[in-house]
Amino acid sequence: MNSFRDKVAIITGAGSGIGRALACALAAAGARLALSDINAEGLAETVGQLPPGTDVHSCILDVASRETVMAYAQTVAAELAGAHYLFNNAGTTLIGTFENQSIEEIRWLLDINLGGVLNGTKAFLPIMLSQREGCIVNFSSVFGLVGYPTHSAYNMSKFGVRGLTESLWSELAGTGVRAVCVHPGGIRTGFEKRLRMSAISGARELAMQAKAPSLMSTSPETCAAAILTGVRRGKRRIVTGRHARLLFWLPRLFPSAYTRFLQPLMP
């Protein structure tokens, strides 16, 4: 697949940021859209920004709920007669050192960031395999490339997304379905305004909260364009955003010492 026209594109987390930018770009490219988000107001705003005449179906969806996502996939396939592109974009973050984060907080984040990708992939993959056509785009992060202080739970989730996607590269060979791993970094999505702090937070967490806005400089539209270009070109991995290429190469060149080079980016 190298064209989005008349293809069914499913986007989770479509109520803001990269998800919204993807929805607008895919609508302009002639795709039929199945958009979801847990935030009803944000999702409605996204739908309102789409070009007139866009074929769009929207749904309030909690990606952490396996049963709900499974049912959603069947509804999309029935109502839109298929599923061609799945963008597992929904996610959140939690700032806190591992010492300060509670097990409950960590599990909350893993259920959304990793569980959401697991649920979406498990729900839509059989549909794509039956079509012998499809593309699953899973959103990791630059923090799925490097470990970063105060983000241990987020790191776990994004490294997990990366591991799942890379295993699919081999498993899906010859099926007509492919998997793509996206590693955005420093995207100006307003994410830092919605982030969650661990209930126990000290100076390091507060320093990271203060630093976060300065690290976000790439627009969601630029990120979405890079993602769609990479998908069109058949790339397996897409690295985009501020410092993203640096964070891709550092752990490869200095696998045991890259944290020394991250000091200017740390709280």
JOFEN-V244836 format. One record per residue. N is the residue number from 1. RES is the residue in one small letter. OMEGA is omega in whole degrees, -180 to 180 (999 if undefined). BURIAL is # if it has 9 or more other C-alpha atoms within 8 Angstrom, else .. Layout:
n = <N & N>
res = <RES & RES>
omega = <OMEGA & OMEGA>
burial = <BURIAL & BURIAL>
//
This chain:
n = <1 & 2 & 3 & 4 & 5 & 6 & 7 & 8 & 9 & 10 & 11 & 12 & 13 & 14 & 15 & 16 & 17 & 18 & 19 & 20 & 21 & 22 & 23 & 24 & 25 & 26 & 27 & 28 & 29 & 30 & 31 & 32 & 33 & 34 & 35 & 36 & 37 & 38 & 39 & 40 & 41 & 42 & 43 & 44 & 45 & 46 & 47 & 48 & 49 & 50 & 51 & 52 & 53 & 54 & 55 & 56 & 57 & 58 & 59 & 60 & 61 & 62 & 63 & 64 & 65 & 66 & 67 & 68 & 69 & 70 & 71 & 72 & 73 & 74 & 75 & 76 & 77 & 78 & 79 & 80 & 81 & 82 & 83 & 84 & 85 & 86 & 87 & 88 & 89 & 90 & 91 & 92 & 93 & 94 & 95 & 96 & 97 & 98 & 99 & 100 & 101 & 102 & 103 & 104 & 105 & 106 & 107 & 108 & 109 & 110 & 111 & 112 & 113 & 114 & 115 & 116 & 117 & 118 & 119 & 120 & 121 & 122 & 123 & 124 & 125 & 126 & 127 & 128 & 129 & 130 & 131 & 132 & 133 & 134 & 135 & 136 & 137 & 138 & 139 & 140 & 141 & 142 & 143 & 144 & 145 & 146 & 147 & 148 & 149 & 150 & 151 & 152 & 153 & 154 & 155 & 156 & 157 & 158 & 159 & 160 & 161 & 162 & 163 & 164 & 165 & 166 & 167 & 168 & 169 & 170 & 171 & 172 & 173 & 174 & 175 & 176 & 177 & 178 & 179 & 180 & 181 & 182 & 183 & 184 & 185 & 186 & 187 & 188 & 189 & 190 & 191 & 192 & 193 & 194 & 195 & 196 & 197 & 198 & 199 & 200 & 201 & 202 & 203 & 204 & 205 & 206 & 207 & 208 & 209 & 210 & 211 & 212 & 213 & 214 & 215 & 216 & 217 & 218 & 219 & 220 & 221 & 222 & 223 & 224 & 225 & 226 & 227 & 228 & 229 & 230 & 231 & 232 & 233 & 234 & 235 & 236 & 237 & 238 & 239 & 240 & 241 & 242 & 243 & 244 & 245 & 246 & 247 & 248 & 249 & 250 & 251 & 252 & 253 & 254 & 255 & 256 & 257 & 258 & 259 & 260 & 261 & 262 & 263 & 264 & 265 & 266 & 267>
res = <m & n & s & f & r & d & k & v & a & i & i & t & g & a & g & s & g & i & g & r & a & l & a & c & a & l & a & a & a & g & a & r & l & a & l & s & d & i & n & a & e & g & l & a & e & t & v & g & q & l & p & p & g & t & d & v & h & s & c & i & l & d & v & a & s & r & e & t & v & m & a & y & a & q & t & v & a & a & e & l & a & g & a & h & y & l & f & n & n & a & g & t & t & l & i & g & t & f & e & n & q & s & i & e & e & i & r & w & l & l & d & i & n & l & g & g & v & l & n & g & t & k & a & f & l & p & i & m & l & s & q & r & e & g & c & i & v & n & f & s & s & v & f & g & l & v & g & y & p & t & h & s & a & y & n & m & s & k & f & g & v & r & g & l & t & e & s & l & w & s & e & l & a & g & t & g & v & r & a & v & c & v & h & p & g & g & i & r & t & g & f & e & k & r & l & r & m & s & a & i & s & g & a & r & e & l & a & m & q & a & k & a & p & s & l & m & s & t & s & p & e & t & c & a & a & a & i & l & t & g & v & r & r & g & k & r & r & i & v & t & g & r & h & a & r & l & l & f & w & l & p & r & l & f & p & s & a & y & t & r & f & l & q & p & l & m & p>
omega = <177 & 177 & 179 & -175 & 178 & 176 & 179 & -180 & 180 & -179 & 172 & -177 & -174 & -176 & 180 & 169 & -177 & 179 & 178 & 180 & 176 & -180 & -179 & -179 & 180 & 176 & 179 & 180 & 175 & 179 & 171 & -167 & 168 & -174 & 177 & 176 & 176 & -179 & -176 & -178 & 179 & 180 & 178 & 178 & 178 & 180 & 180 & -180 & -178 & 179 & 177 & 178 & 179 & 175 & -174 & 175 & -177 & -176 & 172 & -171 & 172 & -175 & 179 & -179 & -176 & -178 & -179 & -180 & 178 & 179 & 180 & -179 & 180 & 178 & 179 & -178 & -179 & -174 & -178 & 177 & 175 & 177 & -173 & 179 & 175 & 177 & 179 & -170 & -174 & 179 & 179 & 179 & -180 & 178 & 178 & 173 & 179 & 178 & -175 & 180 & 175 & 176 & -180 & 178 & -180 & 180 & 176 & -179 & 180 & 179 & -179 & -171 & 180 & 179 & 179 & 178 & 177 & -178 & -179 & -179 & -179 & -177 & -173 & -178 & 179 & 179 & -180 & 179 & 179 & 177 & -169 & -179 & 177 & 180 & 179 & -178 & -178 & -176 & 168 & -178 & 169 & 176 & 165 & 177 & -179 & 172 & -174 & -177 & -178 & -179 & -174 & 179 & 178 & 176 & 180 & -178 & -174 & 171 & 178 & 177 & 179 & -179 & 178 & -175 & -179 & 176 & 179 & 179 & -179 & -176 & -175 & -179 & 177 & -178 & -173 & 178 & 179 & 180 & -178 & 177 & -179 & 179 & 177 & 176 & 176 & -178 & -176 & -175 & -171 & -179 & -176 & 179 & -177 & -176 & -179 & 176 & 175 & -177 & 173 & -178 & 179 & -175 & -177 & 178 & -180 & 178 & 179 & 178 & 180 & -176 & -172 & -177 & -178 & 180 & -176 & -176 & -179 & -178 & 175 & -180 & 177 & 178 & -179 & 179 & 179 & 180 & -177 & 175 & 179 & 178 & 179 & -176 & 177 & 180 & 176 & -180 & 179 & -180 & -174 & 177 & -177 & 178 & -173 & -180 & 177 & -177 & 173 & -174 & -175 & -178 & 176 & -180 & -177 & -171 & -178 & -173 & -174 & -178 & 178 & -179 & -179 & -174 & 180 & -179 & -175 & 177 & 999>
burial = <. & . & . & # & . & . & # & # & # & # & # & # & # & # & # & # & # & # & # & # & # & # & # & # & # & # & # & . & . & # & # & # & # & # & # & # & # & . & . & # & . & # & # & # & # & # & # & . & . & # & . & . & . & # & . & # & . & # & . & # & # & # & # & # & # & . & . & # & # & # & . & . & # & . & . & # & # & . & . & . & . & # & # & # & # & # & # & # & # & # & . & # & # & # & # & # & # & # & . & # & # & . & . & . & # & # & . & . & # & # & # & # & # & # & # & # & # & . & # & # & # & # & # & # & # & . & # & # & # & . & . & # & # & # & # & # & # & # & # & # & # & # & # & # & # & # & # & # & . & # & # & # & # & # & # & # & # & # & # & # & # & # & . & . & # & # & . & # & # & . & . & # & # & . & # & # & # & # & # & # & # & # & # & # & # & # & # & # & # & . & # & # & . & . & # & . & # & # & . & . & # & . & . & # & # & # & # & # & # & . & # & # & . & . & # & # & # & # & # & # & # & . & # & # & # & # & # & . & . & # & # & # & . & . & # & # & # & # & # & # & # & # & . & # & # & . & # & # & . & # & # & . & . & . & . & . & . & # & . & . & . & . & . & . & . & . & .>
//
